[in-house]
Amino acid sequence: MLKIGERAIDFSLPNKEGRLVSLKDFLGKWVILYFYPKDNTSGCTLEAIEFTGLVKEFEKLNGVILGVSKDSVKSHQSFAKKHSLNIELLSDESASVIKAYGAWGKKKMYGKEYEGTIRSTFIIDPDGYIRYVFEDVDPKGHAEEVLKKLRELQIS
């Protein structure tokens, strides 16, 4: 997992329209980069809806939200349309960015162990450095928690 103070790793991934989006496109802004396991699952849907509901608050703080999962562009299109999501969803089907940020690893469900995306969020400052990391995130209330931390970081 990348640590606070490290330079964020640049990437280019397709969004739900298939257009490539790069981290460097957002230099000068605070980036909320969150990794989630799967479109249309209960926790991931809750998290995306909560981030969508707070987009205006993040924008007031010069922030942008980027959600990344292994789902396809087509899956992201469907997910965003079904839940009226207005956040940027990026497709990392190879999991190369997910792995580069350390958001990939062993997980357990129903007693079975497997490898997958570990729900985590990085706050990246306008200069491209990681300022905060949330690991093993609980999706309920997470967007509000991130917003609160972003406000704290901007004051300090």
FIKEVO-136596 format. One record per atom (N, C-alpha, C, O): residue in one letter; x, y, z. Coordinates in steps of 0.001 Angstrom, whole numbers, padded with zeros to 6 digits, always signed. Example, Ala and Ser with C-alpha at 12.3 -4.5 7.8 and 13.67 -1.06 7.14 Angstrom:
A+013190-005690+007800A+012300-004500+007800A+013200-003300+007800A+014236-003319+008465S+012850-002250+007080S+013670-001060+007140S+012900+000030+007870S+013409+001138+008039
END
This chain:
M+000857-001181+000000M+000000+000000+000000M+000895+001234+000000M+001821+001335+000805L+000617+002168-000902L+001368+003423-000900L+001126+004148+000415L+000068+004009+001030K+002105+004911+000832K+002061+005566+002140K+001936+007082+002028K+002210+007666+000980I+001518+007707+003123I+001432+009155+003216I+002808+009743+002926I+003821+009256+003429G+002833+010785+002117G+004077+011459+001770G+004703+010984+000472G+005555+011671-000092E+004289+009812-000012E+004813+009312-001283E+004112+010012-002440E+002972+010462-002323R+004834+010092-003572R+004216+010634-004769R+003216+009605-005297R+003512+008413-005376A+002038+010088-005652A+001029+009195-006225A+001510+008708-007591A+002167+009450-008321I+001189+007491-007926I+001591+006906-009203I+000601+007363-010270I-000609+007189-010130D+001143+007953-011346D+000272+008395-012434D-000269+007171-013178D+000343+006103-013164F-001393+007338-013810F-002020+006256-014576F-002931+006867-015628F-003278+008047-015562S-003310+006055-016588S-004330+006415-017570S-005263+005220-017690S-004840+004125-018060L-006536+005436-017376L-007546+004381-017439L-008780+004913-018143L-009059+006110-018080P-009532+004034-018821P-010760+004491-019473P-011890+004737-018464P-012065+003983-017506N-012647+005809-018705N-013825+006087-017873N-015036+005402-018486N-014906+004622-019429K-016211+005695-017949K-017416+004978-018413K-017789+005318-019856K-018581+004606-020473E-017221+006404-020401E-017437+006735-021819E-016334+006153-022698E-016380+006289-023920G-015337+005502-022081G-014222+004928-022834G-013086+005922-023064G-012097+005580-023712R-013208+007144-022548R-012171+008177-022693R-011099+007954-021632R-011406+007705-020466L-009822+008049-022055L-008731+007852-021096L-008647+009038-020132L-008674+010200-020538V-008545+008712-018863V-008407+009705-017801V-007095+009397-017079V-006828+008253-016710S-006285+010434-016887S-005002+010280-016199S-005012+011049-014893S-005711+012054-014760L-004241+010578-013938L-004128+011294-012674L-003576+012699-012914L-004018+013662-012287K-002611+012809-013823K-001986+014118-014078K-002990+015140-014619K-002734+016342-014560D-004128+014678-015144D-005186+015599-015608D-005707+016458-014463D-006305+017508-014694F-005482+016016-013232F-006070+016676-012068F-005031+017377-011187F-005332+017738-010049L-003815+017573-011700L-002823+018337-010930L-003427+019705-010624L-004054+020322-011486G-003237+020168-009409G-003847+021429-008991G-005156+021218-008247G-005726+022165-007705K-005633+019980-008219K-006854+019636-007482K-006519+018574-006430K-005509+017877-006520W-007388+018478-005445W-007318+017371-004492W-008048+016197-005143W-009178+016349-005607V-007413+015041-005178V-008013+013853-005794V-008367+012839-004706V-007531+012461-003886I-009619+012416-004724I-010071+011318-003870I-010080+010098-004781I-010973+009942-005615L-009085+009240-004617L-008936+008048-005447L-009360+006855-004604L-008677+006460-003659Y-010517+006287-004975Y-010976+005148-004170Y-011092+003899-005023Y-011557+003933-006162F-010657+002803-004437F-010678+001500-005085F-011786+000674-004448F-011914+000612-003225Y-012584+000041-005303Y-013704-000753-004801Y-013798-002058-005577Y-013365-002124-006728P-014361-003104-004960P-014353-004430-005576P-015228-004625-006814P-014753-005176-007807K-016504-004186-006788K-017380-004593-007899K-018608-003709-008017K-019278-003410-007029D-018889-003298-009250D-020107-002543-009542D-021342-003338-009110D-021366-004567-009179N-022350-002616-008669N-023674-003169-008373N-023716-004178-007223N-024671-004948-007112T-022696-004181-006374T-022791-004971-005146T-023250-004001-004055T-023119-002787-004213S-023775-004513-002975S-024408-003629-001989S-023453-002581-001416S-023783-001395-001401G-022276-002997-000947G-021335-002048-000356G-020798-001049-001362G-020685+000139-001060C-020468-001518-002551C-019910-000639-003583C-020955+000354-004076C-020632+001505-004373T-022198-000087-004163T-023280+000804-004571T-023501+001874-003510T-023630+003055-003833L-023545+001466-002252L-023721+002419-001162L-022608+003470-001184L-022877+004667-001078E-021371+003024-001319E-020224+003938-001324E-020314+004926-002488E-020102+006123-002299A-020623+004441-003675A-020709+005306-004861A-021853+006319-004732A-021701+007479-005115I-022979+005886-004201I-024121+006784-004009I-023776+007865-002987I-024126+009031-003169E-023087+007473-001908E-022701+008465-000893E-021700+009475-001464E-021819+010670-001191F-020719+009022-002248F-019786+009968-002879F-020530+010892-003834F-020264+012094-003867T-021458+010342-004609T-022245+011153-005542T-023022+012236-004798T-023102+013377-005253G-023587+011873-003661G-024361+012828-002875G-023532+013971-002311G-024073+015019-001958L-022223+013775-002225L-021342+014806-001659L-020438+015477-002701L-019542+016240-002340V-020668+015199-003988V-019819+015761-005044V-019678+017274-004927V-018569+017799-005029K-020769+017971-004716K-020728+019443-004635K-019856+019907-003473K-019134+020896-003596E-019919+019199-002343E-019090+019550-001183E-017607+019347-001499E-016772+020168-001120F-017280+018249-002196F-015894+018008-002589F-015431+019076-003582F-014305+019566-003491E-016298+019435-004524E-015953+020460-005507E-015660+021804-004838E-014760+022524-005271K-016410+022149-003786K-016164+023396-003044K-014764+023417-002445K-014196+024485-002217L-014204+022222-002188L-012869+022090-001613L-011821+021796-002693L-010721+021334-002389N-012175+022071-003969N-011279+021827-005104N-010936+020340-005227N-009817+019969-005579G-011934+019497-004925G-011718+018055-004966G-012460+017377-006100G-013506+017840-006554V-011894+016270-006544V-012515+015443-007572V-012462+013994-007083V-011509+013589-006418I-013493+013224-007421I-013599+011836-006968I-013396+010899-008152I-014053+011028-009185L-012471+009951-007985L-012209+008935-008998L-012382+007565-008349L-011665+007225-007408G-013335+006781-008852G-013549+005425-008367G-012953+004434-009350G-013172+004558-010556V-012208+003458-008864V-011531+002483-009722V-011902+001069-009307V-011853+000714-008129S-012276+000270-010302S-012482-001163-010068S-012056-001927-011318S-011726-001333-012345K-012069-003262-011211K-011716-004113-012352K-012856-004239-013364K-012687-004856-014415D-014000-003663-013053D-015141-003785-013955D-014867-003110-015296D-014038-002206-015398S-015575-003567-016312S-015402-003030-017665S-016056-001655-017816S-016857-001233-016981V-015697-000977-018892V-016311+000310-019229V-017827+000129-019322V-018587+000951-018810K-018257-000940-019972K-019691-001199-020142K-020385-001392-018783K-021494-000900-018573S-019739-002095-017885S-020288-002295-016545S-020423-000950-015825S-021438-000682-015183H-019388-000109-015937H-019434+001220-015307H-020576+002063-015880H-021255+002778-015143Q-020783+001975-017193Q-021888+002728-017819Q-023215+002330-017205Q-024021+003181-016829S-023432+001044-017109S-024677+000509-016558S-024829+000896-015085S-025901+001332-014665F-023770+000739-014310F-023754+001053-012888F-024095+002533-012662F-024942+002865-011833A-023432+003396-013398A-023640+004841-013246A-025066+005236-013634A-025694+006056-012964K-025566+004651-014712K-026919+004985-015171K-027972+004482-014180K-028901+005211-013832K-027824+003255-013736K-028789+002631-012827K-028938+003406-011516K-030030+003487-010956H-027805+003985-011024H-027815+004640-009712H-027615+006155-009790H-027387+006804-008769S-027700+006724-011009S-027528+008172-011227S-026238+008692-010594S-026243+009693-009878L-025145+008003-010866L-023854+008371-010298L-023205+009466-011145L-023147+009357-012370N-022718+010517-010490N-022045+011573-011246N-020587+011725-010817N-020036+012826-010824I-019974+010605-010445I-018551+010576-010139I-017847+009858-011281I-018471+009116-012039E-016550+010084-011395E-015770+009457-012467E-015432+008031-012071E-014759+007807-011065L-015896+007066-012857L-015593+005654-012622L-014599+005195-013674L-014819+005396-014868L-013511+004583-013240L-012447+004166-014139L-012303+002646-014132L-012416+001993-013095S-012049+002109-015324S-011947+000670-015505S-010481+000227-015530S-009703+000674-016371D-010120-000651-014605D-008765-001200-014507D-008867-002724-014596D-008587-003435-013631E-009270-003209-015768E-009527-004643-015938E-008306-005511-015656E-008455-006656-015228S-007110-004996-015885S-005885-005769-015624S-005469-005680-014158S-004592-006421-013715A-006091-004780-013409A-005775-004512-011996A-004373-003942-011815A-003843-003984-010705S-003758-003411-012864S-002391-002903-012753S-002312-001682-011835S-001368-001567-011053V-003272-000779-011915V-003269+000403-011047V-003655+000002-009624V-003062+000471-008653I-004652-000866-009516I-005073-001362-008200I-003871-001973-007473I-003652-001701-006293K-003097-002796-008178K-001920-003441-007586K-000823-002419-007288K-000175-002505-006245A-000605-001459-008180A+000437-000448-007987A+000204+000364-006718A+001155+000771-006050Y-001066+000599-006387Y-001399+001354-005181Y-001473+000462-003938Y-001646+000959-002825G-001343-000855-004129G-001378-001778-002998G-002779-002105-002533G-002980-002542-001400A-003750-001893-003408A-005151-002146-003060A-005612-003519-003557A-006799-003723-003814W-004683-004448-003688W-004980-005807-004128W-004372-006761-003117W-003243-006560-002668G-005106-007784-002761G-004535-008750-001829G-005515-009823-001419G-006585-009980-002007K-005121-010560-000393K-005944-011669+000107K-007170-011139+000840K-007099-010201+001633K-008290-011777+000541K-009561-011440+001185K-010235-012739+001592K-009881-013813+001106K-011209-012634+002487K-011981-013806+002910K-013463-013503+002797K-013928-012432+003187M-014192-014461+002260M-015647-014354+002222M-016223-015746+002388M-015847-016685+001686Y-017140-015858+003329Y-017786-017142+003616Y-016759-018236+003884Y-016946-019385+003485G-015666-017867+004569G-014649-018832+004931G-013658-019169+003828G-012709-019918+004061K-013861-018628+002626K-012945-018907+001526K-011992-017726+001348K-012380-016563+001461E-010742-018063+001069E-009743-017024+000843E-009526-016867-000660E-009487-017852-001398Y-009386-015634-001098Y-009151-015357-002513Y-008450-014009-002641Y-008353-013262-001667E-007963-013697-003835E-007318-012411-004103E-008338-011478-004744E-009146-011887-005577G-008279-010216-004333G-009206-009252-004915G-008867-007832-004494G-007872-007580-003813T-009717-006922-004916T-009526-005509-004596T-009892-005256-003143T-010972-005626-002684I-008974-004620-002429I-009202-004241-001044I-009740-002816-001053I-009085-001896-001543R-010926-002648-000514R-011562-001329-000511R-010667-000340+000240R-010452-000475+001444S-010151+000652-000485S-009251+001635+000117S-009365+002965-000627S-009788+003017-001782T-008975+004037+000065T-009111+005386-000487T-007849+006185-000193T-007297+006130+000906F-007413+006922-001196F-006236+007777-001085F-006658+009225-001325F-007382+009522-002275I-006196+010120-000453I-006383+011547-000701I-005044+012056-001224I-004019+011962-000549I-005075+012593-002435I-003869+013071-003123I-003951+014591-003229I-004960+015139-003673D-002881+015263-002818D-002898+016731-002801D-002697+017318-004202D-002377+016580-005134P-002877+018625-004363P-002766+019254-005683P-001394+019116-006346P-001265+019321-007553D-000367+018769-005561D+000972+018566-006118D+001251+017104-006455D+002336+016773-006933G+000278+016230-006208G+000433+014828-006576G+001009+013928-005501G+001507+012843-005803Y+000947+014369-004232Y+001450+013549-003127Y+000297+012988-002298Y-000734+013636-002115I+000497+011773-001804I-000523+011137-000972I-000502+011795+000404I+000531+011836+001073R-001644+012302+000807R-001750+012993+002091R-002477+012166+003145R-002314+012398+004343Y-003293+011182+002691Y-003976+010322+003654Y-004395+009034+002954Y-004703+009028+001762V-004402+007932+003728V-004805+006623+003205V-005816+006002+004161V-005584+005922+005367F-006931+005567+003608F-007933+004797+004354F-007807+003357+003871F-007943+003089+002677E-007547+002422+004796E-007409+001010+004430E-008593+000215+004959E-009193+000579+005970D-008928-000876+004268D-010029-001764+004669D-011273-000953+005053D-011782-001055+006169V-011730-000173+004129V-012820+000782+004328V-014170+000101+004538V-014488-000889+003879D-014948+000639+005455D-016355+000271+005608D-017118+001286+004754D-017033+002485+005020P-017856+000841+003742P-018478+001795+002823P-019514+002732+003462P-019674+003867+003015K-020205+002272+004487K-021254+003105+005096K-020629+004299+005813K-019871+004135+006769G-020954+005492+005344G-020446+006710+005951G-019042+007094+005520G-018500+008091+005996H-018447+006318+004627H-017066+006578+004231H-016901+007916+003495H-015939+008641+003750A-017809+008245+002603A-017686+009497+001839A-017645+010697+002786A-016860+011623+002586E-018483+010678+003806E-018502+011767+004795E-017185+011808+005583E-016662+012881+005883E-016662+010626+005911E-015382+010524+006614E-014244+011123+005766E-013381+011830+006288V-014252+010836+004475V-013237+011361+003565V-013364+012884+003453V-012362+013599+003474L-014588+013367+003336L-014824+014814+003247L-014292+015517+004498L-013653+016565+004402K-014554+014945+005650K-014081+015517+006919K-012550+015567+006939K-011968+016580+007327K-011900+014476+006523K-010432+014421+006507K-009878+015427+005504K-008861+016063+005783L-010510+015589+004354L-010054+016568+003363L-010099+017980+003947L-009173+018764+003743R-011165+018304+004668R-011250+019607+005320R-010115+019794+006317R-009499+020859+006362E-009834+018769+007116E-008743+018837+008096E-007393+019061+007409E-006586+019874+007861L-007158+018341+006327L-005890+018467+005610L-005699+019863+005028L-004578+020368+004966Q-006784+020476+004607Q-006681+021800+004005Q-006447+022882+005053Q-005926+023952+004738I-006827+022608+006292I-006611+023571+007373I-005168+023482+007878I-004555+024493+008220S-004637+022252+007919S-003292+022046+008497S-002191+022547+007592S-001013+022444+007936
END
